[in-house]
Amino acid sequence: DSAEASPSVVFENIERCSPDCLRMLLESISELTVDADFTVEMIPERNAAVATFIKSIDTKEFIEKCSQHKRVTEFKLTARLLELTQTIKAENLPDNISIDYLTVYFESARNGGGPVSGVQFFPEENSAIITFFDRKGNT
């Protein structure tokens, strides 16, 4: 069901496509504007990036467009929906970050979030586990 589809798309095998190139490519395919309509988070250690759509789109249709796009094929990029989850782990947090800040950040629609039911903070690891009320908050 598209209504339950994730607002985030994972792009893998991104090593042949610079961050700026990927952003321009996604703007071209989606006909949307980066930062205003969607965000892109690079995850170099996984050779991946995540595009999270702020503006509501059919992400399944977008993935289909990507799979047929000439440049996506040339760069050997793959695209798939980011799985919906109720719990995420945030790592490499600043020493002075508060649970309140994390809660507000992950509840922000701009960040792909949703209502947060709890935050478990691990200061010794500079990490936190964020739990959402439903599976739609999935930054």
Residue pairs with C-beta under 8 A, 6 or more apart in sequence:
2 58
2 59
2 60
4 84
5 58
5 59
5 60
5 81
6 59
6 81
6 82
6 83
6 84
6 138
7 52
7 53
7 54
7 56
7 59
7 112
7 136
7 138
8 50
8 51
8 52
8 53
8 59
8 81
8 82
8 112
8 138
9 50
9 51
9 53
9 59
9 62
9 63
9 66
9 79
9 80
9 81
9 82
10 48
10 49
10 50
10 79
10 80
10 81
10 82
11 22
11 48
11 49
11 50
11 51
11 66
11 77
11 78
11 79
12 46
12 47
12 48
12 77
12 78
12 79
12 80
13 47
13 75
13 76
13 77
13 78
14 22
14 42
14 47
14 48
14 49
14 75
14 77
15 47
16 75
16 76
17 25
17 75
17 77
19 40
19 42
19 49
22 40
22 42
22 49
23 34
23 40
25 69
25 71
25 72
25 75
26 32
26 34
26 38
26 40
26 51
27 33
27 34
29 62
29 65
29 66
29 69
29 72
30 37
30 38
30 53
30 57
30 62
30 65
32 38
32 53
32 55
32 57
34 40
36 54
36 55
37 53
37 54
37 55
38 51
38 52
38 53
38 54
38 55
39 51
39 52
39 54
39 110
39 111
39 112
40 49
40 50
40 51
40 52
41 49
41 50
41 52
42 49
43 49
43 50
50 82
52 82
52 111
52 112
52 139
53 59
53 62
54 109
54 110
54 112
59 81
60 81
62 79
63 79
63 80
63 81
66 72
66 77
66 79
67 79
72 79
82 138
83 138
84 135
84 136
84 138
85 132
85 135
85 138
86 131
86 132
86 133
86 134
86 135
86 137
87 129
87 130
87 131
87 132
88 106
88 129
88 130
88 138
88 139
89 127
89 128
89 129
89 130
90 102
90 106
90 127
90 128
90 129
90 130
91 125
91 126
91 127
92 126
92 127
93 102
93 126
93 127
93 128
94 126
95 123
95 126
99 119
99 121
99 128
102 119
102 121
102 128
102 130
103 116
103 119
103 130
105 111
105 113
106 113
106 114
106 116
106 119
106 130
106 132
106 137
106 139
107 113
107 114
107 115
107 116
107 137
111 139
112 137
112 138
112 139
113 132
113 137
113 138
113 139
114 132
114 133
114 134
114 136
114 137
114 138
115 132
115 133
115 134
115 137
116 130
116 131
116 132
116 133
116 137
117 131
117 132
117 133
118 130
118 131
119 128
119 129
119 130
119 131
120 128
120 129
120 131
121 128
122 128
122 129
132 138
